[in-house]
Amino acid sequence: MAIEIKAPTFPESVADGTVATWHKKPGDAVKRDELIVDIETDKVVIEVLAEADGVLAEIVKNEGDTVLSNELLGKLSEGGAATAAPAAAPAAAAAAPAQAAAPAAAGDDAILSPAARKLAEENGIDPNSIAGTGKGGRVTKEDVVAAVEAKKNAPAAQAPKPAAAPAAAAPVFAAGDRTEKRVPMTRLRAKIAERLVEAQSSMAMLTTFNEVDMTEVMALRAKYKELFEKTHNGVRLGFMSFFVKAAVEALKRLPAVNASIDGNDIVYHGYQDIGVAVSSDRGLVVPVLRNAELMSLAEIESGIATFGKKAKDGKLSIEEMTGGTFTITNGGTFGSMMSTPIVNPPQAAILGMHNIIQRPMAINGQVVIRPMMYLALSYDHRLIDGKEAVTFLVTIKNLLEDPARLLLDI
């Protein structure tokens, strides 16, 4: 029986997607819940899994094609794999056990799971060169991990030639090489470009700056970071949780900064959903901490750590990156001293953090060295006046320079 392979149902915020990668070709055996195809949207990559065992019979949408919600991608012949596989099985079972663990012969394709294949591709390892220890000689993820370690520990003289860079990686050219390579933008990069241009052309955007003395926050973190990590099951205490907490309090005091414009209406939000910009291999993504006003420092740090891992693994969901009433971005992790972040519509403002620099400051008539950070608030001047923007930054400055204010709500 033929089973239709369809694109998932996209949320309202996602109009369509692009077929990124087919992990199977027509005629390949497929196991239930095995990854068949990746659909890339302007937010995330969605994995489409097989509904049953069978054989991929037909590909309707090729890589690069645009697809809509629930649109037909291909067809699966149910049960085909179960009837095709046993034919070669008796001969394989009769072979010596040592042969099952031997690498695939030249020209043969090693049998491996999607996770193992992805890991091998990322590390430039030929799956056919790996001895499979799984059932029927299948190459497991553990086999690939062992091969990666062996590759790292191999002497330089015996090290294999570097594998070619993945298609999505930036090309590497030799000195004096005047060749060019043209590659299409990913949907995420194209969407980022579109939204940045949209924000600058549709808003009266303005940026105001201030600086914050990080002495007290750094001292508090240094004093309690080990106890904090022990108490909260390995959650590390960073700086971002303090900024999220300070931003939440400032947004409560200045609700216009937490608002958005919808046509001729101003929408004031009675909650603080804070987007935290996270860097990934695919570009900058902004997952959202829902109801950050109800979260503790540990919950904020745990949420950010989870988002960071998911972004690295490409596992962030559309729901986790949808919405948000205010965004914080930290260019300081890359060494940025000062920048003017661009507002993420329909939000009205974004806070930019930067690196911490030891600078001479005049304190009570004395020149002392203090760890200072520049802060930048970009905002939509149609909704937020200069007084409110400056007051917002000063509020964050005061809260961070005296963290006890966050606990005492003053």
Secondary structure, DSSP 8 states (H G I E B T S, - for coil): -EEEEE-----TT---EEEEEESS-TT-EE-TT-EEEEEE-SS-EEEEE-SSSEEEEEESS-TT-EE-TT-EEEEEEETHHHHHSTTTHHHHHHS-HHHHTS---TT----B-HHHHHHHHHTT--GGGS---SGGG-B-HHHHHHHHHHHHHS-GGG--------TTS-----TT----------HHHHHHHHHHHHHHHHS-EEEEEEEEE-HHHHHHHHHHHHHHHHHTTT----SHHHHHHHHHHHHHH-GGGG-EEETTEEE--SS--EEE-EEETTEEE--EETTGGG--HHHHHHHHHHHHHHHHHT---TGGGS--SEEEEEGGGGT-S-------TTBSEEEEE---EEEEEEETTEEEEEEEEEEEEEEETTTS-HHHHHHHHHHHHHHHHSTHHHHHT-
